[in-house]
């Protein structure tokens, strides 16, 4: 009787174990998977735990059908099932495989602290959390083994040191920072630096991506195509200094300094945070009891995930000088470029040039006739440079333009043509 059961089991298994392709399918794996494990380049890589679990589940499912179809050998099938399960468990115990095939991240980033954001209990963690709210992203990546989260963080290449410091904080290998460039709508070339890394399956509970989502970096789908867009929720870290560090990181990513002149000609600098989400800024305003209102504006926005630079309507919140001072005092290792003093506020090559060729009075009159886009194009610079120069250096608001004559347009167009293009070095 026993021999007959063994013979019957062999007949049942034969179609699956005479072909690697069929054997892979029996264990719920891609048809090429098990043969690939035998190839030379894969000999040092053990089958991942997630794959072993899939093998167990698939095998149990197949044998369950056999037990229903062949109740006369159910005991032998149970024995066979246990033997295979024991073999898989032994394989896992001996080779100690990684959780998933994508866990090779440990090969590239051996010092990565996967639990870095599980608890925000240091100023550094709070700062980088705020920076990720501004210039980080959590993408979705579909693989054969499932859907995974991919975390990314990017900056313009002039601020690459922020990407390097971010990597050092989390234990990421700076060797895998990517450099790339794109050409904007106006023909300007933008250079970027970014780091990207996988952060576990979507259904996993304890991944870094899930930690960031729990802190408020959430997404929603919009439009007919269901595009994912960031929909942040303002977190409460329950500690004043941690909240200031978070706000500083947010400012370093999505903020800028603006120069103000009072009616008594007193000059001071105040920070402004930009966001595509009005409610997010309203929560900051409420938390810090900021008197300034959230404003709407057009702003150059860089999508570091896709590398696209475009203009869109966003919202701004001016934080005030005192809050700004508290932010920069709470943490030293932050973004030096955005710690500009009043004296050095105009100390960039392009602003120095504009100060020489374009007086405040001239620009004020010009803004009544020409759009900032037209002015920027004639000077060979980006619209955002003129927008910021007008507001931050000359403290000018762009007026609502009324009907203007062709003569006025020609006059100022000629004036700008005589200035010429910005002499790029």
LINBELNOR-V404560 format. One record per helix or strand of 3 or more residues. SS is the DSSP state (H for helix, E for strand). FROM is the first residue (numbers start at 1). TO is the last residue. If there is no record, write none. Layout:
# LINBELNOR-V404560
SS|FROM|TO / SS|FROM|TO
This chain:
# LINBELNOR-V404560
H|2|17 / H|20|26 / H|33|38 / H|40|42 / H|49|69 / H|71|95 / H|101|108 / H|123|135 / E|136|143 / E|146|156 / H|157|170 / H|174|176 / E|178|183 / E|189|201 / H|208|215 / E|219|222 / E|227|230 / H|240|254 / E|255|261 / E|267|275 / H|278|288 / E|295|303 / E|308|318 / H|321|330 / H|336|338 / H|349|357 / H|360|366 / H|372|379 / H|383|393 / H|406|419
